[in-house]
């Protein structure tokens, strides 16, 4: 049996979609799994050795390249096709693979519920599942094929050797033997969904029994402020690791505390224990039962898809400000 998954981007969505591999392997243990992904995202999919073939698509090839790729895929004669993207490019691929809807039940699509999203963010009418767990939204379409068991532990992630070596050097060799440590992810693409920097500092100060590793990008200078709260117990990796190396750090982490980011989705995929600090966004909730959701109930929540909008009330980021460092510190148990 051959199964094709179409998910071209983005980082967070690819990570969440990767959770379906376990379900497919549980239902079809001998299946050959193929994945269509954007070329610049290919390295993410490569960490799962259960994916037999990756079809990397370069955006520079345009729509002509999509049709060309579709012709190649058609030759594979897939038994099952999962469109986990549902955009123009994936629809073109489906039109080549399943002309005039000829695939029938062998094709399933993850729809984006655009009307429900419009109702939620424009009019405050929530018709989406509450809480909305993105991993579950990628898994649900596969119920059509009786694929329902997704939580079987998987630990054979295939990170590149040089990636593993760097995390060993920067993190694993730096944590004193026998000491517990926690990975913190304070960054986010938009400021609206960031827990305050001074809260992260207070968290570090409150848990003097723990060491911490802070993940962030090259421009996240505030990560050094968090390290300054206890420099002898905090490792700041902001700007020192690639995206893949940061994901590897999450994989090795005993416990992860993160806002609504791609690293939270990675921790969810890896079934790590930890905490998800959820503020104004709607779709960041983890599915992993070992990940505790930290949130406060406010009538204005959720108010944004990704944090790119402005706060709707005068007390800005109240949904995050009301999650105190003490609440988070007292909940760290592992």
C-alpha positions as CSV (number, residue, x, y, z in Angstrom):
1,X,0.0,0.0,0.0
2,X,1.1,3.5,-0.8
3,X,-0.1,6.6,1.0
4,X,0.6,10.2,0.0
5,X,0.4,13.2,2.4
6,X,0.4,16.7,0.9
7,X,1.5,19.4,3.4
8,X,3.8,22.0,1.8
9,X,4.3,24.4,4.7
10,X,4.5,26.1,7.3
11,X,6.8,25.0,10.1
12,X,4.1,24.7,12.8
13,X,1.6,23.1,10.5
14,X,4.1,20.5,9.2
15,X,5.1,19.6,12.7
16,X,1.5,19.2,13.7
17,X,0.7,17.2,10.6
18,X,3.6,14.8,11.3
19,X,1.5,13.5,14.2
20,X,-0.6,11.5,11.7
21,X,2.3,9.2,10.8
22,X,1.9,7.2,14.0
23,X,-1.8,6.7,13.3
24,X,-1.2,5.6,9.7
25,X,1.5,3.2,10.8
26,X,-0.8,1.7,13.5
27,X,-3.6,1.1,11.0
28,X,-1.4,0.2,8.0
29,X,1.9,-1.1,9.4
30,X,3.3,-2.1,6.0
31,X,2.3,1.0,4.1
32,X,4.8,3.1,2.1
33,X,4.4,6.7,3.1
34,X,5.2,9.6,0.8
35,X,5.1,13.3,1.6
36,X,4.9,16.4,-0.6
37,X,6.6,19.4,1.1
38,X,8.1,22.7,0.1
39,X,11.8,22.4,-0.5
40,X,12.8,24.8,2.3
41,X,10.8,22.7,4.8
42,X,12.1,19.3,3.7
43,X,14.6,19.0,6.6
44,X,11.7,18.9,9.1
45,X,10.0,15.9,7.5
46,X,13.3,14.1,7.3
47,X,13.5,13.6,11.0
48,X,10.8,10.9,10.8
49,X,12.3,7.7,9.4
50,X,8.9,6.2,8.9
51,X,8.4,8.5,5.8
52,X,9.7,6.5,2.9
53,X,9.9,9.2,0.2
54,X,9.8,13.0,0.3
55,X,8.8,15.0,-2.7
56,X,10.3,18.5,-2.3
57,X,8.6,21.2,-4.3
58,X,10.5,24.5,-5.1
59,X,8.2,27.5,-5.2
60,X,10.4,29.0,-7.9
61,X,9.0,26.5,-10.3
62,X,5.6,28.1,-10.2
63,X,2.3,26.4,-11.1
64,X,3.9,24.7,-14.1
65,X,6.1,22.9,-11.6
66,X,3.1,21.8,-9.6
67,X,1.5,20.2,-12.7
68,X,4.8,18.5,-13.5
69,X,5.1,17.2,-9.9
70,X,1.5,16.0,-10.1
71,X,2.3,14.0,-13.3
72,X,5.2,12.3,-11.4
73,X,3.0,11.5,-8.4
74,X,0.3,10.0,-10.6
75,X,2.8,7.4,-11.8
76,X,3.1,6.2,-8.2
77,X,-0.5,5.0,-8.1
78,X,-1.2,5.9,-4.5
79,X,-3.8,3.8,-2.7
80,X,-4.7,6.7,-0.3
81,X,-4.1,10.5,-0.6
82,X,-4.4,13.0,2.3
83,X,-4.5,16.6,1.4
84,X,-3.5,18.2,4.7
85,X,-3.0,21.7,3.1
86,X,-6.1,22.5,1.0
87,X,-4.6,25.4,-0.9
88,X,-4.2,26.3,-4.6
89,X,-1.1,24.1,-5.1
90,X,-2.6,21.1,-3.3
91,X,-5.8,21.4,-5.2
92,X,-3.8,21.4,-8.5
93,X,-2.1,18.2,-7.4
94,X,-5.5,16.6,-6.5
95,X,-6.9,17.6,-9.9
96,X,-4.0,15.7,-11.6
97,X,-4.1,12.7,-9.2
98,X,-7.9,12.5,-9.0
99,X,-9.4,14.1,-12.2
100,X,-13.1,14.8,-11.9
101,X,-13.1,13.4,-8.4
102,X,-12.3,9.9,-9.4
103,X,-10.5,9.0,-6.2
104,X,-13.6,8.7,-4.1
105,X,-12.9,7.5,-0.5
106,X,-9.2,7.1,-1.2
107,X,-8.9,10.9,-0.9
108,X,-9.4,12.9,2.3
109,X,-8.9,16.6,2.8
110,X,-8.3,18.8,5.9
111,X,-10.5,21.8,5.4
112,X,-9.6,25.1,7.1
113,X,-13.1,26.1,8.2
114,X,-12.7,29.6,6.8
115,X,-16.3,30.6,7.5
116,X,-16.0,29.6,11.2
117,X,-12.8,31.4,11.5
118,X,-14.4,34.6,10.1
119,X,-17.3,34.3,12.5
120,X,-14.9,33.9,15.5
121,X,-12.4,36.7,14.8
122,X,-14.8,39.2,13.1
123,X,-18.0,38.7,15.2
124,X,-16.9,36.7,18.3
125,X,-19.1,33.7,17.4
126,X,-17.2,30.5,18.1
127,X,-18.4,27.5,16.2
128,X,-15.0,25.8,16.3
129,X,-14.1,23.1,18.8
130,X,-13.2,24.6,22.2
131,X,-10.4,24.2,22.9
132,X,-9.2,23.9,19.3
133,X,-6.3,21.4,19.3
134,X,-4.5,21.7,16.0
135,X,-2.9,18.2,16.1
136,X,-6.4,16.8,16.4
137,X,-7.6,18.8,13.4
138,X,-4.9,17.1,11.3
139,X,-5.9,13.7,12.7
140,X,-9.7,13.9,12.4
141,X,-9.9,13.7,8.6
142,X,-8.2,10.3,8.8
143,X,-11.1,8.8,10.8
144,X,-12.7,8.3,7.4
145,X,-10.1,5.5,6.9
146,X,-10.6,4.2,10.5
147,X,-7.3,5.7,11.5
148,X,-7.9,6.6,15.1
149,X,-4.9,5.6,17.3
150,X,-2.3,8.3,17.2
151,X,-0.7,8.3,20.7
152,X,1.6,5.3,20.5
153,X,5.0,6.6,21.8
154,X,7.7,7.0,19.1
155,X,11.3,7.8,20.0
156,X,13.4,7.0,16.9
157,X,13.6,10.6,15.5
158,X,16.3,10.9,13.0
159,X,18.1,14.2,13.8
160,X,21.4,14.7,11.8
161,X,24.5,13.6,13.6
162,X,26.0,17.1,13.6
163,X,22.7,18.5,15.1
164,X,22.8,15.9,18.0
165,X,26.5,16.8,18.6
166,X,25.9,20.5,18.9
167,X,23.0,20.0,21.4
168,X,25.2,17.7,23.4
169,X,27.9,20.4,23.4
170,X,25.7,23.4,24.2
171,X,23.2,21.8,26.5
172,X,23.6,18.2,27.7
173,X,27.3,18.6,28.6
174,X,26.6,21.9,30.4
175,X,23.8,20.6,32.8
176,X,25.4,19.2,36.0
177,X,24.9,15.5,36.5
178,X,21.7,14.6,38.3
179,X,20.2,18.1,37.9
180,X,16.7,18.6,36.5
181,X,16.3,21.1,33.6
182,X,13.5,22.8,31.8
183,X,13.4,24.3,28.3
184,X,11.8,27.8,28.1
185,X,10.4,29.2,24.8
186,X,9.6,32.9,25.5
187,X,9.7,34.1,22.0
188,X,6.8,34.4,19.4
189,X,6.4,35.9,16.0
190,X,4.0,38.5,17.4
191,X,4.4,40.4,20.8
192,X,0.7,40.0,21.6
193,X,1.1,36.4,22.5
194,X,4.4,36.7,24.5
195,X,4.4,36.1,28.2
196,X,6.2,39.1,29.8
197,X,10.0,38.9,30.0
198,X,9.9,39.8,33.7
199,X,7.5,36.9,34.3
200,X,10.1,34.5,32.8
201,X,12.7,36.0,35.1
202,X,10.5,35.5,38.1
203,X,9.9,31.9,37.1
204,X,13.6,31.2,37.0
205,X,14.1,32.9,40.4
206,X,11.2,30.9,42.0
207,X,12.5,27.5,41.0
208,X,16.0,27.6,42.3
209,X,16.1,23.8,42.2
210,X,16.1,23.8,38.4
211,X,18.3,24.6,35.5
212,X,16.8,26.2,32.4
213,X,17.6,26.3,28.7
214,X,16.1,29.3,26.7
215,X,15.4,29.0,23.0
216,X,15.0,32.0,20.7
217,X,16.1,33.5,17.5
218,X,19.0,35.9,16.6
219,X,16.9,39.0,17.3
220,X,15.5,37.8,20.7
221,X,17.8,39.9,22.9
222,X,15.3,39.6,25.8
223,X,16.5,36.0,26.2
224,X,19.7,37.3,27.8
225,X,17.6,39.2,30.3
226,X,16.0,35.9,31.3
227,X,19.5,34.4,31.7
228,X,20.6,37.3,33.9
229,X,18.1,36.3,36.5
230,X,20.3,33.3,37.4
231,X,23.3,33.0,35.0
232,X,24.7,30.0,36.8
233,X,21.4,28.0,36.1
234,X,20.3,29.4,32.8
235,X,21.7,28.6,29.3
236,X,20.7,31.1,26.6
237,X,20.6,29.5,23.2
238,X,19.0,32.5,21.4
239,X,20.8,33.0,18.1
240,X,23.2,30.1,18.7
241,X,21.1,27.3,17.2
242,X,19.5,26.6,13.9
243,X,15.8,25.7,13.7
244,X,16.6,22.1,13.5
245,X,19.0,22.3,16.4
246,X,16.3,24.0,18.5
247,X,13.9,21.2,17.7
248,X,16.5,18.7,18.7
249,X,16.9,20.6,22.1
250,X,13.1,20.2,22.6
251,X,13.4,16.5,21.8
252,X,16.0,16.1,24.5
253,X,14.2,18.3,27.1
254,X,12.7,16.6,30.1
255,X,10.1,19.4,30.4
256,X,9.1,22.3,28.1
257,X,7.3,25.6,28.9
258,X,6.2,27.5,25.8
259,X,3.8,30.0,24.4
260,X,1.9,29.4,21.2
261,X,4.9,28.6,18.9
262,X,6.3,26.0,16.6
263,X,8.4,24.7,19.5
264,X,5.2,24.1,21.5
265,X,3.9,22.0,18.6
266,X,7.2,20.1,18.5
267,X,6.9,19.4,22.2
268,X,3.4,18.2,21.6
269,X,4.6,15.9,18.7
270,X,7.3,14.5,20.9
271,X,4.8,14.0,23.7
272,X,6.9,16.0,26.2
273,X,5.6,17.0,29.6
274,X,5.3,20.7,30.2
275,X,3.1,23.7,30.1
276,X,1.5,25.7,27.2
277,X,1.0,29.3,28.1
278,X,-2.0,30.3,26.0
279,X,-3.2,33.8,25.7
280,X,-5.1,35.5,22.9
281,X,-4.7,32.9,20.2
282,X,-7.2,30.2,19.2
283,X,-5.3,27.3,17.7
284,X,-2.3,26.7,19.9
285,X,-3.7,24.1,22.3
286,X,-1.7,20.9,22.7
287,X,-3.2,17.4,22.3
288,X,-0.6,15.7,24.5
289,X,-2.2,15.0,27.9
290,X,1.2,15.5,29.6
291,X,1.2,19.1,28.5
292,X,-0.8,21.3,30.9
293,X,-2.6,24.4,29.5
294,X,-2.1,27.6,31.4
295,X,-4.8,30.1,30.7
296,X,-7.4,32.4,32.2
297,X,-11.0,32.6,31.1
298,X,-11.8,36.0,29.7
299,X,-14.8,36.9,27.5
300,X,-12.5,38.5,24.9
301,X,-10.6,35.3,24.3
302,X,-9.6,34.2,21.7
303,X,-9.2,37.4,19.7
304,X,-6.6,36.5,17.1
305,X,-5.5,33.7,14.9
306,X,-1.7,34.3,15.3
307,X,-1.2,37.4,17.4
308,X,-0.8,39.8,14.5
309,X,-3.7,42.0,15.6
310,X,-4.1,44.5,18.5
311,X,-5.5,43.8,21.9
312,X,-9.3,44.5,22.1
313,X,-9.3,45.7,25.7
314,X,-7.6,48.6,27.5
315,X,-5.6,46.3,29.8
316,X,-3.3,45.0,27.1
317,X,-2.4,41.2,27.2
318,X,-4.5,40.7,30.3
319,X,-5.0,37.1,29.3
320,X,-1.3,36.6,29.7
321,X,-0.6,39.0,32.5
322,X,-3.1,37.2,34.7
323,X,-1.1,33.9,34.4
324,X,1.4,34.6,37.2
325,X,4.9,33.2,37.5
326,X,3.9,31.6,40.7
327,X,1.1,29.7,38.9
328,X,3.6,28.3,36.4
329,X,6.3,27.6,38.9
330,X,4.1,25.6,41.2
331,X,2.8,23.5,38.3
332,X,6.3,22.3,37.2
333,X,6.2,18.6,38.2
334,X,8.4,15.9,36.6
